[in-house]
Amino acid sequence: MSLKLQITEEMKTAMRAKDMERLGTIRLLTAAIKQKEVDERIELDDAAVIAVIDKMVKQRKDSITAFEQGDRPDLAAKEHAEMAVLAAYLPARLSADEIAAEVKAIVLEIGATGPGDMGKVMGAVKARLAGKADMAQVSAAVKAALNP
């Protein structure tokens, strides 16, 4: 079953269970997916759906930081709950060691030698690790690999 169908089925389950918080978050997700499909006039595959979810999780993280700085724990808690629902649809994340190993392998494949090659390495890494790793961690690993 595709990820998009799974999300739709879980939305129906949340409706039947009258789980309004989960239902609201899933509706936001389906709206974002449909918006992307309409904007680009394509049918999203699982990788593209994961990219949408990843973007929404990042937005929630940014909102949580802002709400905590603004002394709004009630809104931060709501964002945490939404982030937990969204994170359930993401594939298992790679550990820092696994990310470092992948980055080193890509650096060797490309033949990158220094910080000037960061763009080439990041392009290859994004293609291989999209949805599997936090890109902030990936960027740090690439910088570490290129700056011996």
Backbone torsions as a table, in degrees:
resi	resn	phi	psi	omega
1	MET	NA	135.4	179.9
2	SER	-70.9	160.0	-178.5
3	LEU	-63.4	-37.6	179.6
4	LYS	-63.0	-42.0	177.4
5	LEU	-66.4	-38.8	178.4
6	GLN	-61.9	-41.5	179.1
7	ILE	-64.4	-42.1	178.3
8	THR	-62.5	-43.6	178.9
9	GLU	-63.8	-39.6	179.7
10	GLU	-70.3	-27.8	175.0
11	MET	-66.1	-42.1	177.9
12	LYS	-63.4	-41.3	178.5
13	THR	-62.8	-41.9	178.9
14	ALA	-65.5	-35.0	176.9
15	MET	-64.6	-45.7	-179.2
16	ARG	-64.4	-36.1	-178.4
17	ALA	-83.6	-4.6	-177.9
18	LYS	56.1	36.6	176.8
19	ASP	-88.5	87.3	-169.9
20	MET	-67.3	-35.8	-179.8
21	GLU	-65.7	-48.2	179.2
22	ARG	-64.3	-41.8	179.9
23	LEU	-60.8	-43.6	179.8
24	GLY	-61.2	-42.9	179.7
25	THR	-66.3	-42.7	179.9
26	ILE	-66.0	-36.2	176.7
27	ARG	-65.0	-39.8	175.9
28	LEU	-60.2	-41.1	-179.9
29	LEU	-65.1	-46.7	-179.7
30	THR	-65.0	-35.6	177.2
31	ALA	-64.5	-41.2	178.8
32	ALA	-65.4	-39.1	178.9
33	ILE	-64.8	-47.1	-179.7
34	LYS	-64.2	-38.5	178.7
35	GLN	-61.1	-43.5	179.1
36	LYS	-64.3	-40.8	179.3
37	GLU	-64.4	-42.0	-179.6
38	VAL	-68.6	-43.9	-179.0
39	ASP	-60.9	-43.0	-176.0
40	GLU	-98.1	-3.8	179.6
41	ARG	53.5	48.0	178.4
42	ILE	-138.4	165.6	172.3
43	GLU	-97.6	121.5	-176.4
44	LEU	-74.7	135.9	173.2
45	ASP	-90.6	-179.3	-177.0
46	ASP	-59.6	-39.4	-179.0
47	ALA	-63.8	-40.5	179.2
48	ALA	-70.1	-36.3	177.1
49	VAL	-65.2	-40.6	177.7
50	ILE	-62.7	-38.0	177.8
51	ALA	-63.3	-39.6	177.6
52	VAL	-64.5	-44.6	179.7
53	ILE	-63.8	-42.8	178.8
54	ASP	-58.2	-43.4	179.1
55	LYS	-63.2	-41.9	179.8
56	MET	-66.4	-38.0	177.6
57	VAL	-64.1	-41.9	178.6
58	LYS	-62.6	-40.6	177.6
59	GLN	-61.4	-40.6	179.7
60	ARG	-64.7	-41.1	178.3
61	LYS	-60.6	-43.8	179.1
62	ASP	-63.8	-40.9	179.5
63	SER	-65.1	-41.0	179.5
64	ILE	-60.2	-44.5	178.8
65	THR	-60.1	-45.7	-179.0
66	ALA	-64.8	-42.5	-178.9
67	PHE	-67.8	-36.7	178.6
68	GLU	-68.5	-37.0	176.7
69	GLN	-68.8	-32.0	-179.8
70	GLY	-87.5	9.7	179.2
71	ASP	56.9	49.2	177.2
72	ARG	-124.0	72.2	-177.0
73	PRO	-63.9	-26.4	179.0
74	ASP	-64.8	-45.0	179.1
75	LEU	-72.0	-34.6	177.1
76	ALA	-63.8	-40.0	179.0
77	ALA	-64.0	-39.1	178.1
78	LYS	-63.3	-42.0	178.9
79	GLU	-66.7	-37.4	176.2
80	HIS	-60.2	-43.4	-179.3
81	ALA	-63.9	-43.1	178.8
82	GLU	-64.6	-39.9	-179.7
83	MET	-64.0	-37.0	179.0
84	ALA	-64.9	-40.3	178.5
85	VAL	-64.9	-45.1	-178.8
86	LEU	-66.5	-40.2	-177.4
87	ALA	-62.9	-24.3	180.0
88	ALA	-64.7	-23.0	-179.1
89	TYR	-90.5	-8.8	179.8
90	LEU	-83.5	148.2	176.2
91	PRO	-68.6	165.2	179.6
92	ALA	-58.9	135.6	-178.1
93	ARG	-82.4	148.6	177.3
94	LEU	-78.1	149.5	176.6
95	SER	-77.7	169.0	-179.9
96	ALA	-60.7	-38.9	179.0
97	ASP	-65.7	-41.4	179.2
98	GLU	-65.6	-39.0	177.9
99	ILE	-63.1	-46.3	-179.9
100	ALA	-60.3	-40.8	179.8
101	ALA	-64.7	-44.0	178.7
102	GLU	-62.5	-43.5	-179.1
103	VAL	-62.7	-44.1	179.5
104	LYS	-61.7	-40.9	178.7
105	ALA	-63.1	-41.8	-179.7
106	ILE	-68.0	-40.0	178.0
107	VAL	-60.0	-42.1	178.4
108	LEU	-66.3	-40.9	-179.6
109	GLU	-62.4	-44.0	-177.0
110	ILE	-77.2	-29.8	-176.7
111	GLY	83.0	29.5	179.9
112	ALA	-68.5	142.5	-175.4
113	THR	-118.4	-24.3	-176.8
114	GLY	-159.0	-173.6	-176.8
115	PRO	-58.7	-23.9	178.7
116	GLY	-66.4	-19.7	-179.4
117	ASP	-93.9	9.7	-175.5
118	MET	-59.9	-39.5	179.9
119	GLY	-60.5	-45.2	179.1
120	LYS	-63.1	-44.1	-178.1
121	VAL	-65.8	-45.1	-179.1
122	MET	-62.0	-37.8	177.8
123	GLY	-60.8	-44.9	179.8
124	ALA	-69.2	-39.4	-179.1
125	VAL	-66.6	-42.8	179.0
126	LYS	-60.1	-40.6	-180.0
127	ALA	-64.1	-38.3	-175.4
128	ARG	-84.5	-34.9	-172.5
129	LEU	-108.5	9.6	-178.3
130	ALA	-57.4	125.8	179.5
131	GLY	82.4	-12.5	-178.0
132	LYS	-101.1	-14.6	-176.3
133	ALA	-148.0	153.7	175.0
134	ASP	-73.3	123.6	-174.2
135	MET	-66.2	-23.1	175.8
136	ALA	-66.7	-41.8	176.5
137	GLN	-66.3	-38.6	179.8
138	VAL	-63.3	-45.3	179.5
139	SER	-59.7	-42.9	178.0
140	ALA	-63.1	-40.1	179.1
141	ALA	-66.4	-37.6	178.8
142	VAL	-66.5	-43.6	178.1
143	LYS	-60.3	-42.6	179.9
144	ALA	-64.9	-38.7	-178.9
145	ALA	-71.2	-31.6	-177.7
146	LEU	-89.9	-12.0	178.6
147	ASN	-116.4	82.0	-176.6
148	PRO	-69.0	NA	NA
